Amino acid sequence: MNISHKRLEEIQNIPDSAIDTSDIPELDDDFWQTAKMIVPITKKSISIRLDSDVLDWFKGQGKGYQSIINNVLRTYVNHQQNKALIPENYHSQDEDIILNSDIK
């Protein structure tokens, strides 16, 4: 998000008493009982070789194309990790299939 230096100063100079927080619920004990700490994942700068048409497509998505590439890769990694959690002999009750075709 881009914000001008002038607007940032204006916002910083608003006194707390002038900010309407009536639509923000109080954080009670129930909130803290289920709250989870989320630690941001750090990003590393790398060099990667991509097919030119693939890169052109992502760049064509506009600003933030590198974040889009990261999200696509994250989705793939999450899928692969979740797939690894399914037992080899898992049998779906909803669909009459066995996910591991090597079972005899």
C-alpha positions in Angstrom: 0.0 0.0 0.0 1.4 3.4 -0.9 0.7 6.4 1.3 2.1 9.8 0.9 4.4 11.3 3.5 1.9 14.1 4.1 -1.0 11.7 4.6 1.0 9.6 7.0 1.9 12.7 9.1 -1.8 13.7 9.1 -2.8 10.2 10.4 0.0 10.2 13.0 -1.2 13.5 14.3 -4.8 12.4 15.0 -5.3 12.2 18.7 -6.4 8.9 20.1 -9.5 10.5 21.5 -10.6 11.4 17.9 -10.5 7.8 16.7 -13.8 6.0 16.7 -13.1 2.4 17.9 -16.8 1.6 18.8 -16.9 -1.1 16.0 -13.9 -3.0 17.4 -14.8 -5.7 20.0 -12.9 -5.9 23.3 -10.5 -8.8 23.6 -11.8 -10.8 26.4 -10.5 -14.0 28.0 -12.3 -16.2 25.5 -10.3 -14.6 22.7 -7.0 -15.3 24.4 -7.9 -18.9 25.1 -8.1 -19.7 21.4 -5.6 -17.1 20.1 -2.6 -18.6 18.2 0.8 -17.0 17.6 1.5 -16.5 13.9 5.1 -16.0 13.1 5.7 -14.5 9.7 7.7 -16.6 7.3 10.8 -14.8 6.1 11.4 -14.5 2.4 14.8 -15.1 0.7 15.9 -13.4 -2.4 16.9 -16.0 -5.0 17.6 -16.4 -8.7 15.4 -18.9 -10.5 15.2 -19.9 -14.1 11.6 -19.9 -15.5 10.3 -20.5 -19.0 10.0 -17.1 -20.7 6.3 -17.6 -21.5 5.6 -18.6 -17.8 7.4 -15.5 -16.5 5.6 -13.3 -19.1 2.3 -14.6 -17.9 3.0 -13.8 -14.3 4.4 -10.4 -15.1 1.3 -9.8 -17.1 -0.7 -10.1 -13.9 0.7 -6.7 -12.9 2.4 -5.5 -9.8 3.1 -8.2 -7.2 3.7 -10.9 -9.7 6.5 -12.3 -7.6 4.1 -12.7 -4.7 1.7 -14.5 -7.0 4.5 -16.9 -8.0 5.2 -17.5 -4.3 1.5 -18.1 -3.6 1.3 -20.7 -6.4 4.4 -22.4 -5.0 3.1 -22.3 -1.5 -0.2 -23.9 -2.6 1.7 -26.7 -4.3 3.9 -27.3 -1.3 0.8 -27.4 1.0 -0.9 -29.8 -1.3 2.2 -32.1 -1.3 2.5 -31.9 2.5 -1.2 -32.7 3.0 -0.9 -35.6 0.5 1.9 -37.1 2.6 -0.4 -37.1 5.6 -2.9 -39.5 3.9 -2.2 -43.1 5.0 -1.2 -45.3 2.1 -4.1 -47.6 2.6 -6.7 -44.9 3.1 -10.1 -45.8 1.7 -12.6 -43.0 1.0 -16.1 -43.8 2.3 -17.6 -41.0 0.2 -16.1 -42.2 -3.1 -15.6 -45.8 -3.6 -11.9 -45.5 -4.5 -8.6 -46.5 -3.0 -6.1 -43.7 -3.2 -3.0 -45.9 -3.3 -3.3 -48.1 -6.4 -0.4 -50.3 -5.3 -2.5 -52.0 -2.6 -3.2 -55.6 -3.3 
